[in-house]
Amino acid sequence: MNRNGESQISEAGLDGKLRLLFERLRALGSVVVAFSGGADSAFLAWASNHVLGARALAVTALSPSFSGYDREQAAAFARQASLRHEVIETSELDNPEYAANGPDRCYHCKDELFRELEKLRQARGFTALAYGLNTDDLRDFRPGHRAATVHGVLAPLQEAGLSKNEIRELSRRAGLSTWDRPASACLSSRVPYGIAVTAEVLSRVERAENALRELGFRQFRVRSHGDLARIEIAPQEFSLALRPEMAQAFASRLHAVGFTFVALDLDGYRQGSLNTVLAAKNAT
C-alpha cells in the first residue's frame, strides 16, 4: 500500500498479465467484443485489435438504456483506436422481466445482449465472444455475469487476473483516452429495484445527467426515485457541488427535465449504491 492507502501496482506483475492477456486473445483466433466504451471494454477491444487486427470486431449495443453521451464516447474511441466497430440494437425493454426491474434486471439485459451478439458471431464466422469483466467485478452483485456464463461468453481480462486499477494503468501506458474515464453503467441502474423501467424514465435520467455534465461535473449519478432525483457526486467534486449557487442550478435544471423534488446525497457517489437495499434485506 502507498501512503494514500492505495494498492501499488507491480510493473513486473502487470507486464506478465498483459502478456497473458495477449496470449489468450491470440489463441482465440478471432473474437467479437461487447464494447460499451467504458475503460474495461475499451481496453479489451484495443487489446483484441492489437493482437488480432481485422479478426477482432467491437460491437456496441444501442437501446434506450444506453445514453447518447456513452454512444458518442464509444464511437469516438473506436475511431481513435482504429477499431473494427459496428453497432446493433437490442430490445430489453420489450421483456416484461427486465421492465419490472427486479434484482435480476441485469441478467435479462445481458441475456438479450449476448443472444444478439452470438447471432452476429455465428453469422460472421468469429470463433469467440468476450466481454470486459475484471477481477474486481466478482466482488459485487452483478447478475449479468450469470448471463455470460449461460451464453459461454469469455472474460479475458479476468482470466489474465487484471483488476480495474491495472486496466486503467495499462490503458494509460497505451495512450488510450479511456484510462481515466469515470465509471459508467446503463441508465437503468439509476432506477431503484421494483420501480418499473420505461423509456420515459430513462430519458428523464439521461437529460438530468446531461445537465450535471454541463455544470462541470465528471463522476456522478442521478438516481430516479419517482418524482425525486437523488444526486450522487464524487467526494472530490463536493467543493463545486456545495457552492451556494449550485443548489439553485441543480433544482432549476432537474425541475426542467421533469423531477418534482431534487436532493443531494451527502454520502456522495458510490458504484452500485442501490444494491445496499438488497444487502440490508439479506441481513434481516
N, C-alpha and C positions, 0 to 999 in steps of 0.2 A: 504493500500500500504506500502511496506517496503522502506528503504532508497534508494534502487536501482530502485524504480519505478515499481516493480513487485508486482502483486497481491499476497497477502498471502493466504494460504490455511488453512481453519479452520479444525482442526483434527476431531472435533465432526461432522461437516457437511460432511466431507469426509467419515467417518465411516458410517454415515447414508446412504450416496449414495451407498456405497459398499453393505450394507445390502439390499437396494432396488434393486440393480442390481442382487444380488444372488436370491432374491425372484422372480423377473421377469423371470430369467432363469429357476428356479425350476418349476415355473408354466407352462412353455412350455412343459415339459416332455421330449422332445428331440429336437435337433437343428443341422442344418448344418450351419457352419460359413464360410463366404467368407474370406479367410485367405491369405493376401499378404505377411505377415511377418513384416509389419510396427508396430509401437508402439500400435496403436489403435486395429488393427485386432488381433495382438498377445495377447493383454490383454483380449480382448473378448474371444478368443479361450481358453486362460488359465482359465478364469473365468467359461466358459461353461464346460470345463473339470473338474474343481474343484467341480462344483455343480452337474453335470450330468454324469460324468465319460464316459463310453463307449457309452452313449446316445448322446454324442456330437461328431461331426465329423468336423474337419477343412479341408477345400478344397482349394487348390491353383490352379489357372488357368494359364496355360502356353501358351504363344503366343510370336510373335516377339516383342511385345511392353513391355514385362516383361523381364528385364535383367537377364543374367546368375548370376550376383552377387546377385540380390534380390532372385533368386531361391535358391541359396546356403544358404542365410541368413534364409529364411523361413524354409527350411529343417532342418537346424541346430537347430533353435529354437524349432521346433516340436519334435526333438529328446530330447533336453534338458528338455522340459516341459512334456515329455511323452504323447504327444497329439495323439489321433487317427487322422491320417493325410493321405490324398490322393491328387492326382493331376489329373486334367483334361486338355484338350486342347480346346482353343477357337479360332475362326476364324474371328475376327472382321475385319481384313484387306481385307477379301473377300467381305465385304459390301462396295459398292461404296460411300455410305453416310458417312461412317467412314473414308475411304481413302481420301475423298475430304477435310477433315479437316476443316469443318466449326465450328462455335462456339458451336454447339451441338454435337461435336465429342464424348465427354464423355458419352452422353446419349446413343449413338449407341454401345459404348464399354460395358457399364453396362447392356444394354438391352440384348446383347449377353451373357454376363456372367451370369446374373440372370436367363435367359431362360435355360441355360445348368445346372445351379445348381438346378433349380426347377425340371428338369427331374430327376436328381440324387436323390433329396429329395423324390420325389414320388416313385421312384423305390426302395429306401431303407426303406421307411416307416417312415421317420422322420416327425415330426409334424410342424416344423418351419424352416424358412431360415432367417439368420441375417447377418448384416454387421456392420463395425466399425465406423459408423457416430458418431461424438461427437458434443457438443453444439457449439463449435467454427466454425465447418464446415458450419453451417447455415448462417454465415455472408459472405461467399464467393460465387462466381458464380460457381456452380457445377451442371451441367445438369444431371450428373449421379444420383443425388438424385431423380430426377423425374422418372428415370427408376425404382428405388427401390420402389417408390410409386405405379407405374403401376403394378409391379410384387408382391406387398404385402410383400416386404422384411422388416423385423423388424430391429429396431435400438436400442437395449437395452442400450447402453452406453448413447445415447442422451436421452432416456426415463428416465434414472436414474439421468439426469442432470449433467453428467460428462463432464468437459472441457478437452482440450488437456493436460494442466499442471497437472490437477488432475489425469488423466490416467497415466501420467508419474510418478507421486508421488506414486500412488498405485502400479504401476509396480515395482518401486524401493523397496518399502516395501516388496513386494512379492519375491524379489530377481530375477526378470526377467531381462535377458540381454538386452532386448529391451527398457528399461526405458529411456535411453538417446540416442537411435538410431536416427540419423538425419532423418528429414522428407524425405519421398521418394514419388515417383509418377511414372506412366508409362512413358516409353521413348517417347511416342507421345506428351507428354506435353512439350517437348523441341522444338517442331516444330511450328512456328507461324501459326495462322489460315490462311487458304487459300493456304498454300503450301502443296501439296499432301504428305500424309504419305505412305511411301513404306518400304518394308523390308530392302532395301539397305540404306535408310536414317536412319532408326532406328539402324541398325548395325553400321553405322559410328558414331552415337552419343554414342552408348554403348562403342565402342572401345576408343573414346575420353575420356569418363568419367573414364574408367578403367585406362587410362594413368594418369589422375589427381589423382586418388586414389593412384597409385603407387608413385606419387610425395609427398604423405603425407597429402593430403587434405581430409577433412572429410565431410563438408557441402558445396555443390557446385552444379551447373548445367552447362551443355554445351548446349546452345540454338543454334539450327541449322538454320541459315538464308541463305539457299542455299550454296554457296561456303564459306560463312563467319561463323566461330564459335565464338559465344559471350560467354565468360566465366563469370559466376557469382560465386563469392567466398564469404563465410560468412565473415562479417566485422572482427570478432575476429581472422580470419586466414589471414588478409591482410598483416600482418608483414612478413609472409612467401611468399605470392603471389607477394609482391613488391620488393623482393630481386632482384638485377640486373641479377643474373644468371638465375632466374626463367623465365624471358621473353623469353630467348632462349630455355629453356626447354619446355615452352608452345608451342612455334612456331614449334620446330622440331617435337615434338610428335604429334601435331594435323595436321601438314602437312603430316606426315607419314600415318595417317588414311584417308586422302583424302580431308581435308579442304585447300582451297587456301589462305584464309585470317584468321587471328586469332586476336581477340580483347578481352581485359579485361574490363568488365563493372565496372566502378568506383562506381556505386550505390550498388554494392555487391549483394549477393544472397537475393532474396525475393520470397516467395512462390507465384505462380500464376502470375509472372511478365508479362507474355504475355497477361493476361486479362486487363492490363492497356490500351491496344489499344481499346478494346471493351468499356471501361469506357469513353475514350476520344470521341469515335464515338457517344455514347449515350448522351454525354454532348452537342454535337453540334446540 
